[in-house]
Amino acid sequence: MARLWTFTRPYAPMLGGALAMMALRAVLIAGVAYLVKPIFDEHLLRQHVAIVRLAPFFVLVFYALKTSLEYVQTYWIGVAGDGICRDMRRALHGHVVDLPLSVLARTPAAAMVARIISDVGMIQSVIATSLLTTLKDVFSLVALGILLVYQNWRMALMSLVVLPIAVYPLVYFGRSRRRRVRLEQECLADLSAVAHEGIAGNKIAKAFGMTAYEKGRFQERNQRLYTMRRSARHLIAASSPLSEMVLAFAAAAIVAYGGHEVLAGRMTLGELASFFVALGLSYEPVKRISRGNLDIQAALGAFDRMSHIFDEPAESLRDDCPPLVVENGTVEFRHVHFAYEARPVLVDVSFTAPAGATLALVGLSGAGKSTLMDLLAGFLEPTAGTILIDGQDLQGVRRVSLRAHIAIVTQDVFLFNDDVRANVAYGSTDTDERAIVRAAEMAEIHDVIERLPQGYDTVIGERGARFSGGERQRLAIARAFLKDAPVLILDEATSALDAVTEARVQRSLERLMAGRTVFVIAHRLSTVQRADHIVVLSEGRIVEEGTHAALMARGGEYQRLYQEQFAEPAESPSSLGSADPPPRAARS
């Protein structure tokens, strides 16, 4: 509730005004019920013609006032609800973006999106409809309850005796609904994740003949959501009728008692009519509150799911620390350890990359190469040890300033559904057109962009769908050119390029690498031969380091890896592209 209040506090004046309008509306409704008594006893029974003729005018005035109040309160509640949900989405999205990569890695992106869009959408719908109706009805019940007690406390007491019995189904079903909605929203998030995978991975699904499997995965989760919501319909359908039956028993008892009082002369017909009008006016609000309570509990369940995200600590940007100042770009790892969920990934890693040098990280998949670079960029924190740039401990500098000095080109290129210009200039503010074009030329992608329908204004599609794999890689390289950072990380940066294109880009990379500290991760050892220093990793440990020539002469792990890639077909039948292909399976 405290977290909910942080979102509603800016709109407290508007919400307070809406509540005041609801209170006036409730008083107006109760006043009409109260006027039934004098109309019956003093005017209708005595045939006051003038009052009877004015009755239509009074009805119009009543509804004019009532609808005006409803307009104001509906508008204010709606605007406040839209603002609250806008702020929720902004805060939730901002918090998700600021979460550490370790948290985002264990939660599907589609599930996060479902919480930002679907969960907040449910809250927004409830505020605009169910919450508004429920609050209005609560005010009406309070005003009418006071009137009932004032008119005849005995009959009012009879009504109040059954009230807890009528309210109990609302409370019970509401709690159950709140628990269920958490499961429903989790199932909906899972459904969204599967749907996203089936569409985003459609090419792979078709290539491997798995479209039927993907349809089945989606349908299984779709059916599960349907089953859960169908069972919830029992709660929604039963809550109102149960409360209605309890109130019906109370009404029957009051009718019997009230009729007896009128016949005995202890109550006038006008008093009885006024009491029943007030009781009748309170009947519908009770039914609507029963339905609205279930919706409100569902919204609270959605907010609970959102709260779980807010409870995840955001990545510390260390804004209170001094900024990183890079003069040369010397990078040093001192006895660095890293473990993921108690599983060692890096063990006592120490090496130095001199300023302006190119250092290559070599090893089998899972050796820890990318983890080392994630630690350098501040995406992960070392379990132990220290990483320094120009003698400054990276854990003692502002994280934003650290990343401002590092440019990264990864194997998995991510491009945004924006125009080419925005993708190349991503992260580089106040960049002019000439610099963007120059970066594209250095990455050997300018000629491709020029052939697009709108050139640099062409929208590239989701994840760069308009470009081939190699072209996407070169766009990412152009982005790194433009950032012009002193430390450069190339994580399989040329893996998607053909031999001709790779040679062109390699020349551009050499111009970019000049005067910078460069880290190169590559499985193809032909790309690291010219590195100033090579570090060989195996199972998270450094097993060798040195130049290409020195490591080849040593005859250790590096030589073994090199020979496996470049051995003659007769010596290494398993080498890629160097052995005869295995015999094809017999066709039926």
C-alpha positions in Angstrom: 0.0 0.0 0.0 2.9 2.3 0.7 4.2 1.7 -2.8 0.7 2.3 -4.3 0.5 5.6 -2.4 3.7 6.8 -4.0 1.9 6.6 -7.4 -1.4 8.1 -6.2 0.1 11.0 -4.1 0.6 13.4 -7.0 -3.1 13.0 -7.9 -4.4 13.3 -4.4 -6.1 16.7 -5.0 -7.9 15.4 -8.0 -8.9 12.2 -6.3 -10.0 14.1 -3.2 -12.2 16.3 -5.4 -13.7 13.2 -7.0 -14.5 11.7 -3.6 -16.2 15.0 -2.6 -18.4 14.8 -5.7 -19.2 11.2 -4.7 -20.2 12.3 -1.2 -22.5 15.1 -2.6 -24.0 12.6 -5.0 -24.7 10.2 -2.1 -26.3 12.9 0.0 -28.5 13.9 -2.9 -29.7 10.3 -3.4 -30.3 9.9 0.4 -32.2 13.2 0.4 -34.5 12.0 -2.4 -35.3 8.9 -0.4 -35.9 11.0 2.7 -38.4 13.2 0.8 -40.6 10.2 0.0 -42.1 10.4 3.5 -43.4 14.0 3.4 -44.6 13.5 -0.2 -46.6 10.5 0.8 -47.9 11.7 4.2 -48.3 15.4 3.7 -49.0 15.9 0.0 -50.2 12.9 -1.9 -52.6 11.7 0.8 -53.8 15.3 1.3 -54.0 15.8 -2.5 -51.8 18.9 -2.7 -52.1 19.5 -6.4 -49.3 22.1 -6.7 -46.7 19.8 -5.2 -47.9 17.0 -7.4 -47.5 19.1 -10.5 -44.0 20.2 -9.5 -42.9 16.6 -9.1 -41.6 16.3 -12.7 -39.6 19.5 -12.3 -38.0 18.1 -9.1 -37.2 14.9 -11.0 -35.4 16.8 -13.7 -33.5 18.9 -11.2 -32.4 15.8 -9.3 -31.1 14.1 -12.4 -29.4 17.2 -13.6 -27.5 17.6 -10.4 -26.8 13.8 -10.2 -25.4 13.6 -13.7 -23.3 16.7 -13.3 -21.7 15.3 -10.2 -21.1 12.0 -12.0 -19.5 13.7 -14.9 -17.0 15.6 -12.8 -16.1 12.6 -10.6 -15.8 10.2 -13.6 -13.6 12.7 -15.5 -11.3 13.3 -12.5 -11.0 9.6 -11.6 -10.3 8.7 -15.2 -7.6 11.4 -15.6 -6.1 10.5 -12.3 -6.2 6.8 -13.2 -4.5 7.4 -16.5 -1.8 9.5 -14.9 -1.2 6.9 -12.2 -0.9 4.1 -14.8 1.4 6.2 -17.0 3.7 6.8 -14.0 3.5 3.1 -13.1 4.6 2.1 -16.6 7.3 4.7 -16.7 8.6 3.6 -13.3 8.3 -0.1 -14.1 10.0 0.2 -17.5 12.7 2.4 -16.0 13.4 -0.1 -13.2 13.5 -3.0 -15.6 16.0 -1.2 -17.8 18.1 -0.5 -14.8 18.1 -4.1 -13.5 21.4 -6.0 -13.6 21.9 -8.3 -16.6 21.9 -11.3 -14.2 18.2 -10.6 -13.3 17.1 -9.9 -16.9 18.9 -13.1 -18.0 16.5 -15.3 -15.9 13.3 -13.6 -16.9 12.0 -13.8 -20.5 11.8 -10.3 -22.1 8.2 -11.1 -23.2 7.2 -11.7 -19.6 8.6 -8.4 -18.6 6.7 -6.7 -21.4 3.5 -8.4 -20.3 3.9 -7.0 -16.8 4.6 -3.5 -18.1 1.7 -3.5 -20.6 -0.9 -6.1 -19.4 -0.6 -5.8 -15.6 -0.7 -2.0 -15.7 -3.5 -2.2 -18.3 -5.6 -4.2 -15.9 -5.0 -1.7 -13.1 -5.9 1.2 -15.5 -9.1 -0.6 -16.5 -10.1 -1.2 -12.9 -9.5 2.4 -11.8 -11.6 3.8 -14.6 -14.5 1.4 -14.1 -14.7 -0.9 -11.1 -13.0 1.4 -8.6 -15.1 4.4 -9.6 -18.3 2.4 -9.4 -17.3 0.8 -6.1 -16.4 4.1 -4.4 -19.6 5.7 -5.6 -21.6 2.8 -4.2 -19.8 2.9 -0.9 -20.7 6.5 -0.4 -24.3 5.8 -1.4 -24.5 2.9 1.1 -23.1 5.1 3.9 -25.6 7.9 3.3 -28.5 5.6 2.8 -27.5 3.6 6.0 -27.5 6.8 8.0 -31.0 7.6 6.7 -32.3 4.1 7.5 -31.1 4.4 11.1 -32.7 7.8 11.4 -36.0 6.7 10.0 -36.4 3.4 12.0 -33.5 2.1 13.9 -35.3 -1.2 14.6 -35.7 -2.1 11.0 -32.2 -0.7 10.2 -30.8 -3.0 12.9 -32.5 -6.0 11.2 -30.8 -5.0 8.0 -27.4 -4.6 9.7 -27.7 -8.0 11.3 -27.6 -9.8 7.9 -25.0 -7.3 6.5 -22.0 -9.3 7.7 -23.5 -12.4 6.2 -24.0 -10.7 2.9 -20.5 -9.2 2.9 -18.7 -12.4 3.8 -19.0 -13.9 0.2 -17.5 -10.6 -1.1 -14.5 -10.9 1.2 -14.0 -14.6 0.7 -14.3 -14.5 -3.1 -12.2 -11.4 -3.2 -9.2 -13.0 -1.5 -9.5 -16.1 -3.7 -9.7 -13.9 -6.8 -6.6 -12.0 -5.8 -4.6 -15.3 -5.4 -5.9 -16.6 -8.7 -5.2 -13.5 -10.7 -1.5 -13.8 -9.8 -1.4 -17.2 -11.4 -3.5 -16.0 -14.4 -1.1 -13.1 -15.0 1.9 -15.4 -14.8 0.3 -17.8 -17.2 -0.5 -14.8 -19.5 3.2 -13.7 -19.3 4.2 -17.3 -20.2 1.8 -17.2 -23.1 3.2 -13.9 -24.3 6.8 -15.3 -24.1 5.9 -18.4 -26.2 4.0 -16.3 -28.7 7.0 -14.0 -29.1 9.4 -16.9 -29.5 7.1 -18.5 -32.1 7.0 -15.3 -34.2 10.6 -14.1 -33.7 12.0 -17.6 -34.4 9.6 -18.3 -37.2 12.4 -18.8 -39.7 14.1 -21.4 -37.5 10.8 -23.1 -36.7 10.0 -23.5 -40.4 13.6 -24.6 -41.3 13.5 -27.4 -38.7 9.8 -28.4 -39.4 8.7 -27.3 -35.9 5.8 -25.0 -36.8 3.3 -27.6 -35.5 5.3 -27.9 -32.3 5.3 -24.2 -31.8 1.5 -24.1 -32.4 1.1 -26.9 -29.8 3.2 -25.0 -27.3 1.1 -21.9 -27.7 -2.2 -23.8 -27.6 -1.1 -25.7 -24.4 -0.5 -22.4 -22.6 -3.6 -20.8 -24.2 -5.7 -23.7 -22.9 -4.2 -23.5 -19.5 -5.1 -19.8 -19.3 -8.6 -20.5 -20.5 -9.0 -23.2 -17.8 -7.8 -21.0 -15.0 -10.1 -18.1 -16.1 -13.0 -20.5 -16.5 -12.7 -21.7 -12.9 -12.5 -18.0 -11.9 -15.9 -17.4 -13.5 -17.5 -19.5 -10.8 -16.3 -17.0 -8.3 -17.5 -14.0 -10.3 -20.8 -15.6 -11.1 -21.5 -16.8 -7.6 -20.6 -13.7 -5.5 -23.4 -11.5 -6.6 -26.3 -14.1 -6.4 -25.2 -15.2 -2.9 -25.2 -11.7 -1.6 -28.5 -11.1 -3.3 -30.2 -14.1 -1.6 -29.0 -13.0 1.8 -30.4 -9.5 1.2 -33.6 -11.0 -0.1 -34.2 -12.8 3.3 -33.5 -9.5 5.1 -36.0 -7.7 2.8 -38.6 -10.3 3.4 -38.2 -10.0 7.2 -38.4 -6.2 7.0 -41.5 -6.2 4.8 -43.2 -8.4 7.3 -42.2 -6.3 10.3 -42.9 -3.0 8.5 -46.4 -4.1 7.4 -47.2 -5.1 11.0 -46.0 -1.7 12.3 -48.2 0.2 9.8 -51.3 -1.9 10.6 -50.7 -1.4 14.3 -50.5 2.4 13.8 -46.9 2.8 15.0 -45.7 3.8 11.6 -47.1 5.8 8.7 -47.3 4.6 5.2 -44.9 7.4 4.1 -42.3 6.3 6.7 -42.6 2.7 5.4 -42.3 3.9 1.8 -39.3 6.1 2.5 -37.6 3.3 4.3 -38.1 0.9 1.4 -37.0 3.4 -1.1 -33.8 3.9 0.8 -33.4 0.1 1.2 -34.1 -0.4 -2.5 -31.6 2.2 -3.5 -28.9 0.4 -1.4 -29.7 -2.9 -3.0 -28.0 -2.3 -6.4 -24.9 -0.8 -4.8 -24.3 -3.9 -2.8 -24.5 -6.0 -6.0 -22.1 -3.7 -7.8 -19.7 -3.7 -4.9 -19.6 -7.5 -5.0 -18.6 -7.4 -8.6 -16.3 -4.5 -8.3 -14.5 -6.0 -5.3 -13.4 -9.0 -7.5 -12.0 -6.7 -10.1 -10.2 -4.6 -7.5 -8.7 -7.7 -6.0 -7.6 -8.8 -9.5 -5.9 -5.4 -9.9 -4.2 -5.7 -6.6 -2.9 -9.1 -7.6 -1.5 -7.6 -10.8 0.1 -4.9 -8.6 1.6 -7.6 -6.4 3.3 -9.0 -9.5 4.7 -5.6 -10.4 5.9 -5.2 -6.9 8.1 -8.3 -7.3 9.9 -6.5 -10.0 10.3 -3.4 -8.0 11.7 -5.5 -5.2 14.6 -6.5 -7.4 17.5 -4.1 -6.6 18.5 -2.0 -9.6 22.0 -1.8 -10.9 24.0 0.6 -8.8 25.3 3.4 -11.1 27.6 4.6 -8.3 26.7 8.3 -9.0 28.4 9.3 -5.7 31.8 8.0 -7.0 34.2 10.0 -9.1 34.1 9.6 -12.9 36.6 7.5 -14.7 39.3 9.5 -16.4 41.1 7.6 -19.2 44.4 9.1 -20.3 46.2 6.1 -21.8 43.8 3.1 -21.6 45.9 0.5 -19.7 43.6 -2.3 -18.4 44.6 -4.6 -15.6 42.9 -7.7 -14.1 44.2 -8.6 -10.7 43.3 -12.0 -9.3 39.7 -11.7 -10.6 37.2 -14.4 -9.5 33.6 -14.7 -10.6 30.9 -17.2 -9.7 27.4 -17.5 -11.0 25.0 -19.0 -8.4 27.9 -20.6 -6.6 29.3 -22.1 -9.9 32.8 -20.8 -10.5 33.2 -19.2 -14.0 36.5 -17.4 -13.6 39.3 -18.4 -11.2 42.2 -16.1 -10.3 42.5 -14.3 -13.6 45.3 -11.8 -13.8 46.8 -10.0 -16.9 47.5 -6.6 -18.2 46.5 -5.0 -21.5 48.9 -2.1 -22.1 47.6 1.2 -23.6 47.1 1.0 -27.3 47.7 -2.8 -27.4 45.5 -5.5 -28.9 44.8 -8.4 -26.5 43.0 -11.5 -27.8 41.1 -13.9 -25.6 41.1 -17.4 -26.9 39.5 -20.6 -25.6 36.6 -23.0 -26.1 33.0 -22.0 -25.6 32.3 -21.5 -21.9 35.9 -20.8 -21.0 34.9 -17.4 -19.6 36.0 -15.0 -22.4 32.7 -13.0 -22.7 32.3 -13.0 -18.9 35.7 -11.2 -18.6 34.5 -8.5 -21.0 31.1 -8.2 -19.1 33.1 -7.6 -16.0 35.2 -5.0 -17.8 32.1 -3.2 -19.0 30.5 -3.2 -15.6 27.7 -5.6 -16.6 28.8 -8.0 -13.8 30.7 -7.5 -10.6 33.7 -9.6 -9.7 33.2 -12.0 -6.8 36.8 -11.2 -5.8 39.7 -9.3 -7.2 40.1 -6.0 -9.0 39.8 -4.6 -12.5 41.6 -1.3 -13.2 41.8 1.2 -16.1 44.8 3.6 -15.8 45.1 2.5 -12.2 41.5 3.3 -11.2 39.5 0.5 -9.6 36.3 0.2 -11.7 34.2 -0.6 -8.6 35.1 2.9 -7.4 34.0 5.0 -10.4 30.7 6.0 -11.9 29.4 3.2 -14.0 28.1 5.6 -16.7 31.5 7.1 -17.1 33.0 3.7 -17.4 30.7 2.7 -20.2 31.3 6.0 -21.9 34.9 5.0 -22.5 34.1 1.5 -23.9 32.7 0.6 -27.3 31.4 -2.9 -27.9 30.7 -4.9 -31.0 29.1 -8.2 -30.1 28.5 -11.4 -32.0 24.7 -11.1 -31.4 24.1 -7.7 -33.1 21.0 -5.9 -31.8 19.6 -3.2 -34.0 16.5 -1.1 -33.1 13.4 -0.7 -35.2 14.4 2.8 -36.2 16.1 4.4 -39.2 19.6 3.7 -40.2 20.9 7.1 -38.9 19.5 6.5 -35.4 21.1 3.1 -35.2 24.5 4.2 -36.3 24.4 7.2 -34.0 23.0 5.2 -31.1 24.7 6.4 -27.9 26.6 9.2 -29.7 24.8 12.5 -29.0 25.1 15.7 -31.0 26.6 13.8 -34.0 26.4 15.5 -37.4 25.6 13.8 -40.7 29.2 13.8 -41.9 30.4 11.9 -38.9 27.7 9.3 -39.4 28.5 8.9 -43.0 32.2 8.7 -42.3 31.6 5.9 -39.7 29.5 4.0 -42.2 32.2 4.3 -44.8 34.9 3.0 -42.4 32.7 0.0 -41.7 32.2 -0.7 -45.4 28.4 -0.2 -45.1 27.8 3.2 -46.7 27.4 1.9 -50.2 24.7 -0.5 -48.9 22.8 2.2 -47.1 22.9 4.5 -50.2 21.1 1.8 -52.2 18.2 1.8 -49.7 14.9 3.5 -50.7 15.3 6.4 -48.2 19.0 6.0 -47.6 19.9 6.8 -44.0 16.2 7.6 -43.3 15.2 4.0 -44.0 13.6 2.1 -41.1 15.5 -1.1 -40.8 12.7 -3.2 -39.2 12.8 -5.3 -36.0 16.4 -6.3 -35.2 17.5 -5.0 -38.6 15.3 -7.3 -40.7 16.1 -5.4 -43.9 19.8 -6.3 -43.7 21.7 -9.5 -44.0 23.7 -10.9 -41.1 27.0 -9.4 -42.4 25.4 -6.0 -43.0 24.0 -5.9 -39.5 27.4 -6.7 -38.2 28.9 -3.8 -40.2 26.2 -1.4 -38.9 27.2 -2.4 -35.4 30.9 -1.7 -36.3 29.9 1.7 -37.6 28.2 2.4 -34.3 31.5 1.6 -32.6 33.5 3.8 -35.0 31.2 6.7 -34.2 31.5 6.3 -30.4 35.3 6.6 -30.7 36.0 5.2 -27.2 39.5 4.5 -25.9 38.7 0.9 -25.0 37.2 -1.3 -27.7 35.7 -4.8 -27.2 35.3 -7.0 -30.3 33.3 -10.1 -29.4 33.3 -12.2 -32.6 32.8 -8.9 -34.5 33.5 -10.4 -37.9 31.9 -13.8 -37.3 29.0 -13.2 -39.7 31.1 -11.9 -42.6 32.2 -13.7 -45.7 35.9 -13.8 -46.6 35.8 -10.8 -49.0 33.8 -8.6 -46.7 35.8 -9.6 -43.7 39.0 -8.5 -45.4 37.4 -5.1 -46.1 36.1 -4.7 -42.6 39.4 -5.9 -41.1 41.2 -3.0 -42.8 38.7 -0.6 -41.3 39.0 -2.2 -37.9 42.8 -1.8 -38.0 42.3 1.9 -38.5 39.8 2.0 -35.6 42.1 0.0 -33.4 45.1 2.3 -33.8 45.9 4.0 -30.6 43.2 2.2 -28.6 43.2 -0.7 -26.1 41.4 -3.5 -27.9 40.1 -6.8 -26.6 39.3 -9.3 -29.3 37.3 -12.5 -28.7 37.3 -14.9 -31.6 36.9 -18.6 -32.1 38.6 -18.3 -35.5 42.2 -18.0 -34.6 43.1 -16.5 -37.9 41.7 -13.3 -36.7 43.9 -13.1 -33.6 47.3 -14.0 -35.0 48.3 -10.3 -35.2 47.3 -9.5 -31.6 50.0 -8.0 -29.4 49.2 -10.5 -26.7 47.0 -13.6 -26.5 45.5 -15.0 -23.4 44.3 -18.6 -23.5 41.5 -19.6 -21.2 40.3 -23.0 -20.2 37.5 -23.6 -17.6 37.8 -20.1 -16.3 41.6 -20.1 -15.8 44.5 -18.7 -17.8 46.4 -21.6 -19.1 48.7 -19.8 -21.5 49.5 -16.3 -22.7 52.0 -14.7 -25.1 52.2 -13.9 -28.8 51.0 -16.1 -31.6 54.5 -17.2 -32.4 55.5 -17.9 -28.8 52.4 -19.9 -28.1 52.8 -22.0 -31.3 56.4 -22.7 -30.3 55.4 -23.7 -26.8 53.2 -26.6 -28.1 50.4 -26.2 -25.6 46.7 -25.5 -25.6 46.9 -22.7 -28.1 48.8 -24.8 -30.6 46.2 -27.6 -30.1 43.3 -25.3 -30.8 45.1 -23.8 -33.8 45.9 -27.2 -35.3 42.3 -28.4 -34.9 41.2 -25.5 -37.0 43.8 -25.5 -39.7 45.0 -29.2 -39.8 45.1 -31.0 -43.1 42.1 -33.2 -43.9 44.0 -36.4 -43.4 45.1 -35.3 -39.9 41.9 -33.9 -38.7 38.7 -35.3 -40.3 36.6 -33.2 -37.9 38.0 -29.8 -39.0 35.4 -27.4 -40.5 35.7 -27.3 -44.2 38.8 -29.5 -44.3 37.3 -33.0 -44.4 35.1 -34.9 -46.7 31.5 -34.6 -45.6 29.9 -37.6 -43.8 27.9 -39.9 -46.0 24.2 -38.9 -46.3 21.6 -40.9 -44.7 19.8 -43.2 -47.1 16.7 -41.7 -48.5 13.5 -43.6 -48.3 
